[in-house]
Amino acid sequence: GGAAEVNLYDRDIANIRLARSLGLPIILVADIERGGVFAQVCGTLALLPDDIRPLVIGIIINKFRGDIGLFASGVEVIEEITGVSVLGVVPYADIPLPSEDSLSLGDRRERSAGGLIRIAVIRLPRLANFTDFELLERYVPVDYVLPGDPLAGYDCIILPGTENFIEDLEALTCAGTGEELRLARDRGVPIIGICEGYQMLSRRIVGDGAEYEGFGLIDVTTTCIGRQDASGRQVRRRATGPGTILSRMGEVTGYEIRVGETDRGELSEAFYGDGAATPDGLVFGTYMHGLFQNPGAVNALLSYLSQQRGVPFEPMAAADDEAAYDSLARHFEEHVDMDAIMAYFQDG
């Protein structure tokens, strides 16, 4: 949350308590893209506890669009009102970095309606780990559709993970998403479940002392245990399941947040030691997050969908997240007074 969540001061750990305990210098970063930057800065500083405000050594204005020179008077106003130096005004830059959490989704629902290939991700009410699909979004339109939204016209449908499996399963069932998924299956549309999304594709689900009916697209039985370790476990697996998509994936990496056990019966594994797939490989599930952060997995899916659509496909090169972070660092250093910041570390 923000630095001035006054109703949370008694139990805040990440912001106020850490600064107070260690006497750390604070730099306040304001997002000008959303507007109201003067109120953001002045209001936040006014609401900080008396012993915390002196720790604020500077202000950075982030995501500025347009001519920075036009904001020179704005910098003067902020410094005059607050008595705190503005260390820099950082222009908006389109650098492909992972988003922080589901709050960053904003209005991504159906934000890109064009394109020859369209993928739907079911935007569960308590969606988790949505960064699983950011690499896909760089290459094709990915629509975050709400429970009950029609799924006709999509080339692939993905059910992601959730923070509350049972409640989200009930929400989808009541909204008619299960029937939409079954109709998509009849049309031959690939359907992929990630973690709890995989569990929802089961025929039978046991959890919380009760039994639930899944969507029945994969003939498996799942026992839910809830999210036991939010940090996850790094895994490396080879796709071993049937069908064109899985057969093209090869070896992939990701992480597992173990949320239950699934008995796949006679069905094939989707990956060695994980998941399950229908005999044609068009419906499969996995407990592995980060699957579509692998270029090989993205290439396998998009090449199949392109072939079905009869459109050309050019495989992507390996992603380079380090280069993106390096680009961000250079951009930051170019527009922020780094000498002023480093002086505090040297003095300490």
Kinemage of the C-alpha trace (Angstrom):
@kinemage 1
@onewidth
@group {chain A} dominant
@subgroup {mainchain}
@vectorlist {calphas} color= white
{ca gly a 1} P 0.000 0.000 0.000
{ca gly a 2} L 0.866 3.675 0.130
{ca ala a 3} L 3.131 5.281 2.699
{ca ala a 4} L 0.281 7.190 4.362
{ca glu a 5} L -2.236 4.445 5.111
{ca val a 6} L -3.066 5.962 8.500
{ca asn a 7} L -5.524 3.206 9.377
{ca leu a 8} L -2.745 0.625 9.057
{ca tyr a 9} L 0.059 2.341 10.988
{ca asp a 10} L -0.426 0.095 14.013
{ca arg a 11} L 0.367 -3.008 11.956
{ca asp a 12} L 2.375 -1.673 9.008
{ca ile a 13} L 5.630 -3.535 8.366
{ca ala a 14} L 6.803 -2.674 4.861
{ca asn a 15} L 6.800 1.127 5.096
{ca ile a 16} L 6.601 3.013 8.398
{ca arg a 17} L 7.842 0.391 10.856
{ca leu a 18} L 10.906 -0.484 8.798
{ca ala a 19} L 11.905 3.156 8.367
{ca arg a 20} L 11.336 3.906 12.054
{ca ser a 21} L 13.213 0.861 13.338
{ca leu a 22} L 16.318 1.406 11.208
{ca gly a 23} L 16.195 5.164 10.742
{ca leu a 24} L 16.304 4.708 6.984
{ca pro a 25} L 16.145 7.632 4.549
{ca ile a 26} L 12.895 7.737 2.578
{ca ile a 27} L 12.346 8.750 -1.042
{ca leu a 28} L 8.716 9.396 -1.913
{ca val a 29} L 7.807 8.334 -5.476
{ca ala a 30} L 4.631 9.826 -6.963
{ca asp a 31} L 2.818 8.500 -10.050
{ca ile a 32} L 1.920 11.536 -12.151
{ca glu a 33} L 0.320 9.413 -14.894
{ca arg a 34} L -2.806 8.913 -12.775
{ca gly a 35} L -3.123 12.638 -12.051
{ca gly a 36} L -3.310 14.589 -8.793
{ca val a 37} L 0.424 14.464 -8.174
{ca phe a 38} L 0.452 17.620 -6.009
{ca ala a 39} L -2.214 16.175 -3.719
{ca gln a 40} L -0.382 12.840 -3.662
{ca val a 41} L 2.877 14.365 -2.505
{ca cys a 42} L 1.611 17.065 -0.155
{ca gly a 43} L -1.112 14.875 1.331
{ca thr a 44} L 1.229 11.964 1.961
{ca leu a 45} L 3.845 14.134 3.663
{ca ala a 46} L 1.189 15.828 5.795
{ca leu a 47} L -0.132 12.468 7.005
{ca leu a 48} L 3.219 10.917 7.887
{ca pro a 49} L 3.916 10.567 11.637
{ca asp a 50} L 5.979 13.394 13.126
{ca asp a 51} L 9.013 11.152 13.688
{ca ile a 52} L 8.897 9.778 10.130
{ca arg a 53} L 8.562 12.920 8.045
{ca pro a 54} L 12.148 14.149 8.743
{ca leu a 55} L 13.404 10.878 7.208
{ca val a 56} L 12.052 11.906 3.775
{ca ile a 57} L 15.122 13.068 1.835
{ca gly a 58} L 13.566 13.574 -1.574
{ca ile a 59} L 10.705 13.196 -4.010
{ca ile a 60} L 10.671 11.543 -7.447
{ca ile a 61} L 7.914 12.197 -9.979
{ca asn a 62} L 7.379 9.026 -12.023
{ca lys a 63} L 5.745 8.243 -15.396
{ca phe a 64} L 5.721 11.781 -16.783
{ca arg a 65} L 4.388 12.067 -20.337
{ca gly a 66} L 5.282 14.968 -22.605
{ca asp a 67} L 7.813 17.781 -22.314
{ca ile a 68} L 9.484 17.626 -18.887
{ca gly a 69} L 10.403 21.285 -19.219
{ca leu a 70} L 6.736 22.163 -18.852
{ca phe a 71} L 6.792 20.725 -15.323
{ca ala a 72} L 9.655 22.910 -14.077
{ca ser a 73} L 7.233 25.216 -12.287
{ca gly a 74} L 5.531 22.160 -10.805
{ca val a 75} L 8.819 21.088 -9.252
{ca glu a 76} L 9.224 24.545 -7.726
{ca val a 77} L 5.715 24.439 -6.268
{ca ile a 78} L 6.258 21.028 -4.671
{ca glu a 79} L 9.590 22.052 -3.160
{ca glu a 80} L 8.158 25.331 -1.844
{ca ile a 81} L 5.144 23.688 -0.197
{ca thr a 82} L 6.918 20.645 1.237
{ca gly a 83} L 10.438 21.872 1.851
{ca val a 84} L 11.682 18.603 0.306
{ca ser a 85} L 13.849 18.437 -2.822
{ca val a 86} L 12.534 16.880 -6.010
{ca leu a 87} L 15.322 14.501 -7.047
{ca gly a 88} L 14.024 13.914 -10.546
{ca val a 89} L 11.146 13.700 -12.985
{ca val a 90} L 11.201 10.329 -14.750
{ca pro a 91} L 9.531 10.147 -18.189
{ca tyr a 92} L 7.207 7.276 -18.965
{ca ala a 93} L 9.106 4.456 -20.695
{ca asp a 94} L 7.605 1.367 -22.300
{ca ile a 95} L 9.973 -1.208 -20.785
{ca pro a 96} L 8.549 -4.775 -20.676
{ca leu a 97} L 8.907 -5.571 -16.966
{ca pro a 98} L 6.774 -7.994 -14.929
{ca ser a 99} L 3.880 -6.326 -13.124
{ca glu a 100} L 3.751 -6.349 -9.353
{ca asp a 101} L 0.387 -7.963 -8.648
{ca ser a 102} L -3.235 -8.167 -9.768
{ca leu a 103} L -3.736 -4.469 -8.930
{ca ser a 104} L -1.664 -3.784 -12.030
{ca leu a 105} L -4.276 -5.414 -14.230
{ca gly a 106} L -6.137 -2.128 -14.514
{ca asp a 107} L -8.464 -2.354 -17.490
{ca arg a 108} L -6.689 -5.116 -19.353
{ca arg a 109} L -10.021 -6.817 -19.970
{ca glu a 110} L -10.474 -6.912 -23.739
{ca arg a 111} L -7.977 -4.101 -24.161
{ca ser a 112} L -6.761 -5.488 -27.494
{ca ala a 113} L -9.675 -6.594 -29.635
{ca gly a 114} L -7.794 -6.854 -32.913
{ca gly a 115} L -5.407 -9.505 -34.139
{ca leu a 116} L -5.771 -12.776 -35.967
{ca ile a 117} L -5.257 -14.912 -32.848
{ca arg a 118} L -7.138 -14.221 -29.630
{ca ile a 119} L -6.539 -15.828 -26.263
{ca ala a 120} L -8.910 -15.578 -23.306
{ca val a 121} L -7.719 -15.732 -19.701
{ca ile a 122} L -10.602 -16.161 -17.264
{ca arg a 123} L -10.294 -13.248 -14.862
{ca leu a 124} L -11.163 -15.074 -11.668
{ca pro a 125} L -12.483 -12.904 -8.818
{ca arg a 126} L -9.379 -13.745 -6.749
{ca leu a 127} L -6.926 -14.249 -9.590
{ca ala a 128} L -3.327 -14.993 -8.572
{ca asn a 129} L -0.038 -15.071 -10.472
{ca phe a 130} L -1.423 -13.270 -13.528
{ca thr a 131} L 2.161 -12.494 -14.582
{ca asp a 132} L 2.093 -16.035 -16.004
{ca phe a 133} L 0.757 -14.525 -19.242
{ca glu a 134} L 2.767 -11.343 -19.752
{ca leu a 135} L 5.063 -12.900 -22.354
{ca leu a 136} L 2.034 -14.068 -24.334
{ca glu a 137} L 0.620 -10.544 -24.197
{ca arg a 138} L 3.649 -9.178 -26.007
{ca tyr a 139} L 2.781 -11.172 -29.134
{ca val a 140} L -0.981 -11.730 -29.334
{ca pro a 141} L -4.132 -10.141 -27.916
{ca val a 142} L -4.892 -11.627 -24.490
{ca asp a 143} L -8.323 -10.717 -23.120
{ca tyr a 144} L -9.043 -11.028 -19.400
{ca val a 145} L -12.685 -12.080 -19.564
{ca leu a 146} L -15.061 -12.055 -16.618
{ca pro a 147} L -17.004 -15.074 -15.344
{ca gly a 148} L -20.033 -15.531 -17.570
{ca asp a 149} L -18.571 -13.695 -20.556
{ca pro a 150} L -19.070 -15.574 -23.855
{ca leu a 151} L -15.999 -17.477 -25.018
{ca ala a 152} L -16.986 -17.896 -28.660
{ca gly a 153} L -14.402 -16.485 -31.052
{ca tyr a 154} L -11.356 -17.258 -28.930
{ca asp a 155} L -8.612 -19.520 -30.238
{ca cys a 156} L -7.417 -20.630 -26.796
{ca ile a 157} L -8.758 -20.365 -23.239
{ca ile a 158} L -6.643 -20.375 -20.073
{ca leu a 159} L -7.818 -20.830 -16.487
{ca pro a 160} L -5.239 -19.279 -14.127
{ca gly a 161} L -4.570 -19.771 -10.425
{ca thr a 162} L -6.647 -18.237 -7.641
{ca glu a 163} L -6.248 -17.266 -4.000
{ca asn a 164} L -9.581 -18.940 -3.157
{ca phe a 165} L -10.295 -22.020 -5.225
{ca ile a 166} L -13.704 -23.050 -3.871
{ca glu a 167} L -15.314 -19.598 -4.003
{ca asp a 168} L -13.997 -18.905 -7.502
{ca leu a 169} L -15.132 -22.310 -8.760
{ca glu a 170} L -18.615 -21.573 -7.443
{ca ala a 171} L -18.548 -18.099 -9.028
{ca leu a 172} L -17.654 -19.535 -12.443
{ca thr a 173} L -20.248 -22.286 -12.154
{ca cys a 174} L -23.028 -19.864 -11.224
{ca ala a 175} L -22.034 -17.538 -14.081
{ca gly a 176} L -22.243 -20.321 -16.665
{ca thr a 177} L -18.537 -20.420 -17.496
{ca gly a 178} L -18.510 -24.200 -17.235
{ca glu a 179} L -20.989 -24.495 -20.098
{ca glu a 180} L -18.999 -21.955 -22.145
{ca leu a 181} L -15.882 -24.077 -21.638
{ca arg a 182} L -17.660 -27.251 -22.699
{ca leu a 183} L -18.925 -25.547 -25.862
{ca ala a 184} L -15.389 -24.353 -26.606
{ca arg a 185} L -14.127 -27.898 -26.126
{ca asp a 186} L -16.705 -29.137 -28.649
{ca arg a 187} L -15.325 -26.580 -31.127
{ca gly a 188} L -11.806 -27.962 -30.696
{ca val a 189} L -10.462 -24.921 -28.837
{ca pro a 190} L -7.376 -25.632 -26.683
{ca ile a 191} L -8.128 -25.172 -22.967
{ca ile a 192} L -5.287 -24.943 -20.455
{ca gly a 193} L -5.477 -24.903 -16.655
{ca ile a 194} L -2.712 -23.529 -14.433
{ca cys a 195} L -2.585 -24.619 -10.773
{ca glu a 196} L -6.115 -24.111 -9.379
{ca gly a 197} L -7.294 -23.597 -12.950
{ca tyr a 198} L -6.094 -27.154 -13.622
{ca gln a 199} L -8.072 -28.370 -10.618
{ca met a 200} L -11.232 -26.702 -11.912
{ca leu a 201} L -10.983 -28.755 -15.106
{ca ser a 202} L -11.272 -31.943 -13.009
{ca arg a 203} L -14.390 -34.057 -12.994
{ca arg a 204} L -14.450 -34.427 -9.196
{ca ile a 205} L -12.906 -32.243 -6.493
{ca val a 206} L -12.583 -33.004 -2.776
{ca gly a 207} L -11.734 -30.271 -0.278
{ca asp a 208} L -12.791 -28.542 2.948
{ca gly a 209} L -14.602 -31.697 4.015
{ca ala a 210} L -16.895 -31.532 1.001
{ca glu a 211} L -17.071 -32.767 -2.573
{ca tyr a 212} L -17.480 -30.508 -5.593
{ca glu a 213} L -18.198 -31.028 -9.263
{ca gly a 214} L -15.555 -29.580 -11.559
{ca phe a 215} L -15.996 -28.698 -15.198
{ca gly a 216} L -15.194 -32.276 -16.206
{ca leu a 217} L -12.980 -31.467 -19.183
{ca ile a 218} L -10.164 -33.655 -17.854
{ca asp a 219} L -11.233 -36.989 -16.364
{ca val a 220} L -9.269 -36.664 -13.113
{ca thr a 221} L -10.020 -36.369 -9.391
{ca thr a 222} L -8.427 -33.603 -7.335
{ca thr a 223} L -7.931 -33.286 -3.584
{ca cys a 224} L -7.467 -29.642 -2.541
{ca ile a 225} L -5.258 -28.584 0.355
{ca gly a 226} L -5.111 -24.821 -0.248
{ca arg a 227} L -2.004 -22.713 -0.827
{ca gln a 228} L 0.616 -24.043 1.600
{ca asp a 229} L 3.758 -22.217 0.438
{ca ala a 230} L 3.302 -18.922 -1.372
{ca ser a 231} L 7.000 -18.741 -2.254
{ca gly a 232} L 6.813 -21.749 -4.564
{ca arg a 233} L 9.384 -24.325 -5.593
{ca gln a 234} L 11.483 -23.947 -8.729
{ca val a 235} L 11.016 -26.822 -11.190
{ca arg a 236} L 12.321 -27.901 -14.577
{ca arg a 237} L 10.133 -30.264 -16.575
{ca arg a 238} L 9.878 -31.734 -20.051
{ca ala a 239} L 6.543 -31.754 -21.858
{ca thr a 240} L 5.596 -35.391 -22.413
{ca gly a 241} L 1.879 -35.172 -23.150
{ca pro a 242} L 0.097 -36.005 -26.403
{ca gly a 243} L -0.899 -33.590 -29.123
{ca thr a 244} L 0.856 -30.988 -31.219
{ca ile a 245} L 1.124 -28.236 -28.594
{ca leu a 246} L 2.770 -30.286 -25.854
{ca ser a 247} L 4.962 -32.231 -28.273
{ca arg a 248} L 6.561 -28.973 -29.458
{ca met a 249} L 7.292 -27.474 -26.026
{ca gly a 250} L 10.360 -29.430 -25.015
{ca glu a 251} L 11.878 -28.540 -21.633
{ca val a 252} L 10.409 -25.676 -19.616
{ca thr a 253} L 11.040 -24.080 -16.228
{ca gly a 254} L 8.667 -22.583 -13.689
{ca tyr a 255} L 7.612 -22.853 -10.085
{ca glu a 256} L 5.000 -24.797 -8.168
{ca ile a 257} L 2.809 -23.621 -5.316
{ca arg a 258} L 1.454 -26.966 -4.196
{ca val a 259} L -2.298 -26.669 -3.692
{ca gly a 260} L -3.397 -30.288 -3.837
{ca glu a 261} L -3.012 -33.662 -5.494
{ca thr a 262} L -4.650 -34.836 -8.705
{ca asp a 263} L -5.220 -38.483 -9.571
{ca arg a 264} L -5.020 -38.657 -13.368
{ca gly a 265} L -6.003 -42.318 -13.631
{ca glu a 266} L -5.197 -43.645 -17.116
{ca leu a 267} L -4.532 -40.248 -18.672
{ca ser a 268} L -1.082 -39.157 -19.802
{ca glu a 269} L 0.955 -36.609 -17.893
{ca ala a 270} L 1.192 -33.192 -19.523
{ca phe a 271} L 4.762 -32.845 -18.248
{ca tyr a 272} L 7.106 -35.372 -16.746
{ca gly a 273} L 5.908 -35.732 -13.157
{ca asp a 274} L 3.145 -33.153 -13.442
{ca gly a 275} L -0.292 -32.469 -14.833
{ca ala a 276} L -2.636 -34.383 -17.092
{ca ala a 277} L -3.816 -34.130 -20.685
{ca thr a 278} L -6.701 -35.427 -22.739
{ca pro a 279} L -5.753 -37.982 -25.428
{ca asp a 280} L -5.751 -35.304 -28.153
{ca gly a 281} L -3.691 -32.924 -25.989
{ca leu a 282} L -6.092 -30.030 -26.557
{ca val a 283} L -7.062 -29.835 -22.894
{ca phe a 284} L -4.307 -30.065 -20.325
{ca gly a 285} L -3.443 -28.825 -16.877
{ca thr a 286} L -0.328 -28.282 -14.812
{ca tyr a 287} L 0.574 -27.171 -11.294
{ca met a 288} L 3.505 -25.219 -12.758
{ca his a 289} L 3.331 -21.433 -12.789
{ca gly a 290} L 5.502 -19.581 -15.284
{ca leu a 291} L 4.854 -22.041 -18.114
{ca phe a 292} L 4.184 -19.268 -20.626
{ca gln a 293} L 7.189 -17.289 -19.505
{ca asn a 294} L 9.161 -19.861 -21.499
{ca pro a 295} L 9.610 -18.846 -25.163
{ca gly a 296} L 9.477 -22.531 -26.111
{ca ala a 297} L 6.020 -22.917 -24.572
{ca val a 298} L 4.763 -19.692 -26.156
{ca asn a 299} L 6.141 -20.739 -29.544
{ca ala a 300} L 4.509 -24.163 -29.265
{ca leu a 301} L 1.095 -22.699 -28.482
{ca leu a 302} L 1.186 -19.852 -30.996
{ca ser a 303} L 2.555 -21.994 -33.818
{ca tyr a 304} L -0.362 -24.413 -33.338
{ca leu a 305} L -2.936 -21.606 -33.189
{ca ser a 306} L -1.405 -19.935 -36.254
{ca gln a 307} L -1.555 -23.195 -38.156
{ca gln a 308} L -5.231 -23.600 -37.244
{ca arg a 309} L -5.920 -20.053 -38.405
{ca gly a 310} L -3.853 -20.426 -41.562
{ca val a 311} L -1.675 -17.416 -40.769
{ca pro a 312} L 2.135 -17.145 -40.772
{ca phe a 313} L 4.041 -17.465 -37.513
{ca glu a 314} L 7.536 -16.282 -36.662
{ca pro a 315} L 8.976 -17.929 -33.513
{ca met a 316} L 10.184 -15.549 -30.838
{ca ala a 317} L 13.733 -15.444 -29.569
{ca ala a 318} L 14.600 -16.200 -25.960
{ca ala a 319} L 13.383 -13.505 -23.568
{ca asp a 320} L 16.000 -11.305 -21.916
{ca asp a 321} L 14.592 -9.884 -18.676
{ca glu a 322} L 18.058 -8.783 -17.539
{ca ala a 323} L 18.284 -6.453 -20.525
{ca ala a 324} L 14.928 -4.913 -19.564
{ca tyr a 325} L 16.092 -4.263 -16.004
{ca asp a 326} L 19.353 -2.786 -17.292
{ca ser a 327} L 17.363 -0.482 -19.567
{ca leu a 328} L 15.229 0.637 -16.624
{ca ala a 329} L 18.336 1.332 -14.528
{ca arg a 330} L 19.864 3.490 -17.258
{ca his a 331} L 16.597 5.376 -17.699
{ca phe a 332} L 16.387 6.025 -13.950
{ca glu a 333} L 19.988 7.215 -13.674
{ca glu a 334} L 19.505 9.582 -16.597
{ca his a 335} L 16.612 11.447 -14.989
{ca val a 336} L 17.305 11.265 -11.235
{ca asp a 337} L 19.973 13.037 -9.159
{ca met a 338} L 21.934 9.923 -8.227
{ca asp a 339} L 24.717 11.946 -6.577
{ca ala a 340} L 22.254 13.336 -4.048
{ca ile a 341} L 20.955 9.855 -3.273
{ca met a 342} L 24.367 8.229 -2.993
{ca ala a 343} L 25.562 11.015 -0.679
{ca tyr a 344} L 23.256 9.689 2.038
{ca phe a 345} L 24.794 6.239 1.807
{ca gln a 346} L 28.311 7.625 1.880
{ca asp a 347} L 27.528 9.813 4.890
{ca gly a 348} L 26.087 6.798 6.675
